[in-house]
């Protein structure tokens, strides 16, 4: 929805970021809470590790969402997402699932330790 002021200033008076005469309001995107079932890691050709969360299926608009890309290992550590957690998922750009927030941690009392090296 766009609301315009009664009088629009002349273009020579416009400044970036100072459009008090015009306001736009957008609807919040549809979001659902989903349970994280598993965390998966994929290594690309360049060696970059990407983290993907497998979810219990949820419907966002007309799309069935079962996986969401978390991004890098560093971002996964910041979110501290583990299986059993409840996360808020929405669609970015009406098609790509994204994580908006961690709603509930699945009863664990520890932080995920990613500093240990495999045996």
N, C-alpha and C positions, 0 to 999 in steps of 0.2 A: 504494500500500500504506500502511495506517495502523497504527501500533503505539501501543497505549495502555499506560500504566503500570498496575501492580496496583491502586493506590489513587488515585482521582480526588479532588482537593480539593473542599471545599464551594464553591459558587458565590460566596460572599461573599469568598473568598480569591483569586479570579481577578483577574489584572492583565493588561492588554493587552501582548502580546509576551513573556509569561512562562509559556508552557505547556510546562513541562519534562516533564509527565506524558503528553504526546501528541506524536508525531512522524509526519509524512507524507512519503512519498517518491514521486516521480513519475518515470516513464520519460522518458529523453531523447527529444525528437522526432526523427523520421527526417530525415536530412540527406544531400544529395548534392553533389558537386563538379560545377560546370557552367562551361563556357567562355563568356565574354562575346563575342558576335558584333558588337554595335553598341550605341551609346549614342544614345538619342533624347530630344528635348526637346519638351514640349507646353506651350503657353501657354493658360491658362484665361481665362474672361471677365473676371476681375478683374486679369489681367496677371501672375498668379503663374506661374512657370515650374516645371514638375515634370519630373524626370529619370527615365527608364525604361531599364533594361538589357535588350536582346534577348539571349537565351541559346541555346546549343545545347540541344535538347530533352532533359530528364531526367524520370524518373518518381519522384515522391514519393508513397508509398502508392499510390493508384490514380489520381493526377492527373498529367497531362503538363504540365510547367512550361516555358514558352518565354520568359516576360517576368517581370521583377520590378521593382517600383517602388523607386527609390532614395530619392525624396523631393525635397527642395529642392536647389538648386544648391550651397548651402553644405555640405549633407551629402555631396553627390557629391564636392566638393573635399576634404572630410575623409577619405572613403574612398579617393579617388584611383583610381577604377576606370576602365579603358580597355579597348577591344577587345583580345582576346587574353589577358586576365587570367583566372585560375581563381578562382571564388568558391564559398563554401559556402552552399548554399541549403536552407532548411527551411520547413515550413508553420507559420505562426502561427495558433493557433486552429483547427487541422485544416483550413485551407482557403486562407489567403492566403499566397503565397510571400513570404519575407523573406530578406535577406542577413544571414548570421551572421558571416562573416569573408572576407577576401581571402586565399586560400591561396597563390597564386603569381602574380607579376607577369609578364606575357608577354614577357619579354626586353627591355623598354624600359628605358632608363637615364635618362629624363627624367621630370619631374613635369608633369602636364597643366597648361597655362597657360590660365587662364580670365580673365585680366586684359586680354588684347588685345581691342581693339574691331574689329568687322568692317570691311572696306574699303568 
